[in-house]
Amino acid sequence: MKRELASKFVKKKLISLDTEVKVTHTVQDFGGNNMDQDDFYNIVEIKQKEFVGSSCVDGELLTFGPEQIKMIDGMSPERLGQAFKIK
């Protein structure tokens, strides 16, 4: 998701504390190689250019940018923007 769209979602309170988001982040596999993984996080802090989320599985905190968000409360950012007429 683009930063401009994320900023609009925060202003309209479509992204706020406790919003569930699907985030792509880098993890290490058993061989020590890096790979991308998608996980669900609840937003616990909104910073100026990034978010902090708590994992829905184990509660681990992750700091991520808007470009890593793939879904917001079960909807893609593009579809959510269309539903609320946000471009």
LINRA-V203630 format. One record per pair of residues at least 6 apart in sequence whose C-alpha atoms are under 7 Angstrom apart, sorted by the first residue. I is the first residue (numbers start at 1). J is the second residue. Records with the same first field share a line. If there is no record, write none. Layout:
I = J / J
This chain:
1 = 66 / 67 / 68 / 69 / 70 / 77
2 = 66 / 67
3 = 66 / 67
6 = 66
9 = 15
10 = 16
17 = 43 / 44 / 45
18 = 42 / 43 / 44
19 = 42 / 43 / 73
20 = 40 / 41 / 42 / 43 / 72 / 73
21 = 40 / 41 / 42 / 69 / 71 / 72 / 73
22 = 38 / 39 / 40 / 41 / 69 / 70 / 71 / 72
23 = 38 / 39 / 40 / 68 / 69 / 70
24 = 36 / 37 / 38 / 39 / 68 / 69
25 = 36 / 37 / 38 / 68
26 = 34 / 35 / 36 / 37
27 = 34 / 35 / 36 / 37
28 = 34 / 35
29 = 35
40 = 55 / 56
41 = 53 / 54 / 55 / 56
42 = 53 / 54 / 55 / 56
43 = 51 / 52 / 53 / 54
44 = 52 / 53 / 54
45 = 51 / 52 / 53
46 = 52
49 = 65
50 = 63 / 64 / 65 / 66
51 = 63 / 64 / 65
52 = 61 / 62 / 63 / 64
53 = 61 / 62 / 63
54 = 60 / 61 / 62
55 = 61
70 = 76 / 77
71 = 77
81 = 87
